[in-house]
Amino acid sequence: MEIKVAIAKTTRYAMEFCGDTCDVAERPQGGLSLILADGQGHGLAAHHTSSLVVNKAVSLIGDGTRDGAVARAVHDYLYAVKDKKVSCTLTVISADLDTQTMVISRNSNCPVLIKTDEYTCVYDENVNPIGVHRHTKPLMYEVPLEEGMIIVSYTDGIQSAGRKTNGRTADFAKIQDIVKNNEAKDAEFIADSIMEYALALDENKAGDDMTVVVMGVCGQDNTPVKIRKVNVVFPL
């Protein structure tokens, strides 16, 4: 199998710094973790918060810490460093080859969508962000790793798109349709399509920082050399 990861991110209109941060970490026992954080507020302060959270999570995952413990440790760290005054959402999506499962850790007001050839599910239960409430814990989900699986999540800039322009927010059914009508190999297209939909609702002037992350698990040809690739586009 082959794991494809796609990330699409943009800043709030007329802002230089994005309050969302996303990164990918290799797991010591095999696999990848996709970490997404949205810091409270906007601009440089929010950027510093989300970067602090993601960098800490990447370090812990690299040390072999399990995902649930990662979320708790990062919460405790932010709670102490920011004196329980700054919140941050955190979502970790892990393809864990050691257990052959997809592990999801959520402390976010935005959902995680999973689509396979056999089922589709949405994880959207209420949960506190990290950094403010002393005993905050993540919501944890674990499902078997399957070829054809697509996992999608995003920050609240996607969810609230359209509120300032027409008073209505993004249609979740439209986002589900984008996922439903594509395959795991189309991870980049899915991320771009959701971003384009949200920006269109905001008339190309994003009302908030927006990030979409997609992880697809697809089949791979039996090539003699397995080459891992990372492609990054970073507009200046």
Secondary structure, DSSP 4 states (H G I P E B T S, - for coil): -EEEEEEEEEPPTT-SS-SEEEEEEE-TTSEEEEEEEEESSSHHHHHHHHHHHHHHHHHHHHTT--HHHHHHHHHHHHHHHTTT---EEEEEEEEETTTTEEEEEEESSS-EEEE-SS-EEEE----PPBSSSTT---EEEEEE--TT-EEEEE-HHHHTTTHHHHS----HHHHHHHHHTS-GGGHHHHHHHHHHHHHHHTTTS-SS-EEEEEEEEE-----SS-----------
